[in-house]
């Protein structure tokens, strides 16, 4: 099934424990550390725009790309309420196109883990490299093999709320390095003719791939990007064996402004 269809409707409800303000603070600090204090920034896999909005609030000119129309519909509702000038594009990150280059690309909340094939990961990285300004910065996070293997594999999580409930089952294939999420949702509906609300059942299946850091670095190099650093999420500390999420920083290397424009025009 296509991911983030029914789930988009209640995504923010169940993400209310995610520390987006802290994530934004950390990410903005990394951007500033690597010289990106203003300009165009692409949020790749932006979802409902929670982080996109916060980065726009810090003065960045934001573009959000996601392949879920349902998620982008919610993001655009937030844009209406905030009045911020954010451009949202409905695109697959393996094929995304921009109108020009950007100072930085960010991709947070394990969007890269949704890229299931190594060749596709390289393709995403090549597109990022193509649309970065000369010397531009790419910052993304990943769930780690440790997290899939030790914390998610064959575990079931459930949460009940008045508006909606979910059951989240995980199945990790260590040979294929693929984690399957089977998600069952019960979303509250007010139905004409019924005194009490009803709960409508939806099911989605999501797949994510586990990538170790060596594989990521190899893909970055193959795409023409320069690996700069990797941190245990939320810190400036090195990646540990038991890190659950990591941040990777890479740079565009070597192309001139003229070459960047030529690349855009020929793609």
C-alpha positions in Angstrom: 0.0 0.0 0.0 1.1 3.6 -0.6 2.5 5.1 2.6 1.3 8.3 4.3 -2.2 8.4 2.9 -4.6 7.7 5.7 -1.8 8.2 8.2 -1.2 11.8 7.0 -4.5 12.8 8.6 -3.3 11.9 12.1 0.4 12.2 11.6 0.8 15.4 13.6 -1.4 14.0 16.3 0.9 11.1 17.0 4.0 13.2 16.4 3.2 15.7 19.2 6.0 14.2 21.3 8.6 14.9 18.7 10.8 17.8 19.8 10.6 19.8 16.6 11.9 22.9 18.3 15.0 21.1 19.5 15.5 19.5 16.2 15.2 22.9 14.5 17.7 24.4 16.9 20.2 21.6 16.3 19.8 21.7 12.6 20.0 25.5 12.4 23.2 25.3 14.4 24.7 22.9 12.0 23.7 25.0 9.0 25.2 28.1 10.6 28.4 26.1 11.5 28.8 25.2 7.9 28.2 28.8 6.6 24.5 28.7 5.7 22.8 31.6 7.6 20.4 32.8 4.9 19.2 31.8 1.4 17.3 29.0 -0.2 17.0 25.7 1.7 15.3 22.6 0.4 13.5 20.3 2.9 13.6 17.0 1.2 10.8 14.7 2.4 9.2 17.6 4.3 6.0 15.7 5.3 3.5 18.0 7.0 6.0 20.9 7.1 6.6 21.1 10.8 10.3 21.6 10.4 10.0 23.5 7.2 7.8 26.1 9.0 10.3 26.4 11.8 13.3 26.9 9.5 11.3 29.5 7.5 10.7 31.3 10.9 14.5 31.5 11.2 14.7 33.5 8.0 15.5 30.8 5.5 13.7 30.8 2.1 12.2 27.3 2.2 11.2 24.8 -0.4 9.5 21.6 0.7 9.5 18.4 -1.5 7.4 15.3 -0.6 5.7 12.5 -2.6 2.6 12.4 -0.4 -0.1 14.8 -1.6 -2.0 14.1 1.7 1.0 15.3 3.8 1.6 18.3 1.6 -2.1 19.3 1.9 -1.6 19.6 5.7 1.7 21.4 5.2 0.0 24.0 2.9 -2.7 24.5 5.6 0.0 25.4 8.0 1.5 27.8 5.4 -1.9 29.6 5.2 -2.1 30.0 8.9 1.5 31.2 9.3 1.6 33.4 6.2 5.1 32.2 5.4 6.2 32.1 1.8 7.1 28.4 1.4 7.1 26.6 -1.9 5.8 23.1 -1.7 6.4 20.6 -4.6 4.8 17.2 -4.9 7.7 15.1 -6.2 9.5 11.8 -5.6 12.9 12.6 -4.1 14.5 10.1 -6.6 13.3 12.4 -9.4 12.9 15.9 -7.9 13.5 19.0 -10.0 14.1 22.6 -8.8 14.2 25.9 -10.7 17.7 26.6 -9.6 20.3 25.8 -7.0 20.0 26.1 -3.2 22.4 26.9 -0.4 21.5 23.7 1.5 19.4 20.6 1.4 18.1 19.1 4.7 16.3 15.8 5.1 15.1 14.9 8.6 13.0 12.2 10.3 14.5 9.2 8.5 13.3 10.1 5.0 16.5 8.6 3.5 15.7 5.2 5.1 12.6 5.1 2.8 15.0 4.8 -0.2 15.2 1.0 -0.4 17.8 0.4 -3.1 21.4 1.5 -3.0 21.2 2.7 -6.6 18.3 4.9 -5.8 20.1 6.3 -2.8 23.0 7.3 -5.1 20.5 8.9 -7.5 19.0 11.0 -4.7 22.5 12.1 -3.7 23.3 13.0 -7.3 20.2 15.2 -7.6 21.1 16.9 -4.3 24.6 17.5 -5.6 23.2 18.8 -8.8 21.0 21.4 -7.1 23.4 22.6 -4.4 25.2 25.9 -4.8 29.0 25.5 -5.2 30.1 24.4 -1.7 26.5 23.9 -0.6 25.7 21.8 2.4 23.6 18.6 2.7 22.4 17.5 6.1 20.3 14.4 6.7 19.5 11.9 9.4 19.1 8.1 9.4 17.8 5.5 11.7 20.7 3.1 12.4 21.0 -0.6 11.9 21.2 -0.9 15.7 17.8 0.7 16.0 16.1 -1.6 13.5 17.8 -4.7 14.8 17.6 -4.1 18.6 14.7 -1.7 19.2 12.2 -2.1 16.4 12.6 -5.7 15.1 9.6 -7.9 15.8 8.2 -5.3 18.3 4.6 -4.0 18.4 3.7 -0.5 19.6 0.2 0.8 20.2 -1.4 4.0 21.4 -5.0 4.9 22.1 -6.3 8.5 22.0 -9.8 9.9 21.8 -9.3 11.1 18.2 -7.5 8.1 16.9 -5.6 4.9 17.9 -2.9 2.9 16.2 -1.2 -0.4 16.2 2.3 -0.4 14.8 3.9 -3.8 14.1 7.6 -4.2 13.0 9.3 -7.0 11.1 13.0 -6.7 10.4 14.7 -8.8 7.7 18.4 -8.7 8.7 19.5 -10.3 5.4 17.8 -7.7 3.2 18.2 -5.0 5.9 14.6 -4.0 5.4 12.2 -3.1 8.2 8.5 -3.5 7.4 6.0 -1.3 9.4 2.4 -2.6 9.4 0.3 0.2 10.6 -3.4 -0.1 11.6 -5.3 3.1 12.3 -8.7 3.7 13.8 -9.7 7.3 13.1 -12.7 8.9 14.8 -15.5 10.0 12.5 -18.7 11.9 13.2 -21.2 10.2 11.0 -24.7 11.7 10.3 -27.4 9.6 11.8 -25.2 8.2 14.6 -25.3 9.7 18.1 -21.8 8.5 19.0 -18.7 8.9 16.8 -17.5 5.9 14.8 -14.0 4.7 14.2 -12.9 4.0 10.7 -10.1 1.4 10.2 -7.2 2.0 7.8 -4.1 0.0 7.1 -0.8 1.0 5.6 2.5 -0.7 5.1 5.8 1.2 5.2 9.3 -0.1 4.3 12.6 1.4 5.4 16.1 0.2 4.7 18.9 0.1 7.2 22.2 1.8 6.0 25.5 1.7 7.8 27.7 4.7 7.7 30.3 3.1 5.4 27.6 2.5 2.8 26.3 6.0 3.1 29.8 7.5 2.6 30.3 5.3 -0.4 27.0 6.5 -1.9 27.9 10.1 -1.2 31.3 9.7 -2.9 29.7 8.0 -5.9 27.3 10.9 -6.3 30.2 13.5 -6.2 29.5 14.8 -2.7 32.2 15.2 0.0 31.5 13.5 3.3 32.2 16.0 6.1 31.0 14.6 9.4 28.6 12.2 11.1 27.2 12.7 14.6 25.1 10.9 17.2 21.8 12.8 16.7 21.4 16.0 18.7 25.1 16.1 19.6 28.5 16.8 18.2 29.7 13.5 19.4 30.9 10.7 17.1 28.5 7.9 16.0 28.4 5.1 18.6 27.7 1.4 18.2 24.4 2.0 20.0 23.4 5.3 18.3 19.7 5.1 17.3 19.7 8.0 14.9 22.7 9.8 13.2 23.1 13.0 11.4 25.3 13.1 8.3 26.9 16.3 6.8 28.1 16.4 3.3 29.2 19.2 0.9 29.0 19.9 -2.8 32.6 19.9 -4.1 34.1 21.5 -7.0 31.6 22.9 -9.5 31.6 26.5 -10.5 28.6 28.8 -10.5 28.5 28.5 -14.3 28.6 24.7 -14.2 25.8 24.7 -11.6 23.6 26.7 -13.9 24.4 24.5 -16.9 23.5 21.4 -14.9 20.1 22.9 -14.0 19.4 23.8 -17.7 20.3 20.4 -19.0 18.2 18.4 -16.4 
